[in-house]
Amino acid sequence: GGTVKQAVLIVPQPGRTAMVFLSGVGNSRQCGDRRSQHTDRVAVLRAAFSESGCVLGDRLHLLQALPAPDEWWATEAFAGAGMTRLGDLAYLRRPLAMRGGQSGSSGSWPEGVDVKPVRGLDEHLDGPSLRGALERTYIDTLDCPGLCDLRDIDDVIESHRSTGRFDPSLWWIIRHESRPEGCVLLSPNPEQDSVELVYMGLGPDLRGRGLGARLLDTAIVKAQRLHLSSITCAVDYRNEPARSVYAKLGFSEFARRVAYVFPTRGEPSPG
């Protein structure tokens, strides 16, 4: 056998996605100079994408990679292999021991706004409402807008559900005039002593009314009752309104990643 110069690992995940991991810079004597290593990385990525599509078939719709910004060898190779750069993700964390944010988390919601926990994801419960809420939040979103059209909504929900420990009482649907218009999804992760804010979003009808900060503060209060150390989330770095809300409520950045995607099929079907 020949010498192994580069390697790719494809890890399937719930929601018909898979994470892509790529080997780093190798010794020039064994792996060649920078240009030849780049060529080899691109070649092995393309081969892995093709093979994973053949092996997994309809169980795989989207490949994702999250290199650090300073991993130039990875970002160059992912781009060279045809992956689309969605943007930079800021990973944020807030100690739950920190006193809560705003007093607005208590009391009633504005007229016409209703916030209720998810009863369950079955069709006869809140599955349809959650799908509708998510679809509303994607309209003109500032959070990785390029991702919205690449996945079926049910696959998105399955990915969210698989994060940490799913508890429907920690997922909320926000309704406006009885119509789903937003959601907040929390998932405890006891192994990491943290709670992840998996997703929070509002549709166009509820934006610009200060509800985002109040919902986030409410989520923090709920998370504090789980007796874990911190609450974490990820946000598109270009989403300045969201980053501002997080900063005001005590979140700080602890990592940065660059989001790359590669769809392995055509247009997604409607939710």
C-alpha positions, 0 to 999 in steps of 0.5 A: 500500500501507498503512504497515507497523506490526507484523511477525511472523516464523515460522521452521520448525524440526526436530521440527515446531516453529517459532519466533515472532519479533515486531517491537518498540515502534514510533514512536507517530506511525507505529504509534499509542499503546501500546494500538493497537500491542498490538492490532495485534501480537495481530492480526498474531500470530493471522493468522500462526498461522492462515496458518502452520498452513494453509501447513505443515499437518502439518509444524507442531505447535507454535509457540514464542516466547522473549522476554526478561522485560523485553520486555513488549510481546512477552509481552503480545502473545503472551498476547493471541494465545492462547499459553500461558506455560510459565515462565521459562528460565534459560540457564546456562554453565560454562567447560570450562577450570574443573576438574571437579566431583565425584570421583563421576564415576569408578568404577562406578555403583550396583547395578542402574544402567547408563549406556551411549552410544546406538548409534544411533536406528534401531529395531533399535538404541536408538531404542525405548530412548531413547523409553522413557527420555524418557517416564520422565523426563517423569513428574512432571518439574519442567522445563516440565511443561506441554510434555510433552503437546504433542509426539510423542516422535519430534518431541522426539528430532528437535529434540534431534538437530538441536541442534548437531552430533549424535554418538550417542556423546555421548548416554547412556541410563541403565537401572535393572534393565535398563529405560530410566530416564533420559538425558543428551544432549550436542551440540557446537556448534563455531561457538559454541565450546561444547557444549550439554547438550541434555537431562538427566533421570531417571525416578522410580525414580532420583531423589533418589539423587544421580545427577543431580550425578554424571551432570552431572559425567560429562557435563562431563568428556566435554565437556572432551575436545571442546576447546571453551570452555564447556558450556551448558544451559537449565533451568526456573527453578522447578526448584530441585533442578536449579538447585542441582546446576548451581550446585554444579558451576560453572554460572552464569546468563547469560540469562533467557527466558520460554517461550510455546507455541501448539499447532497441532493436537490431542492428540499420538499415542503414541510 
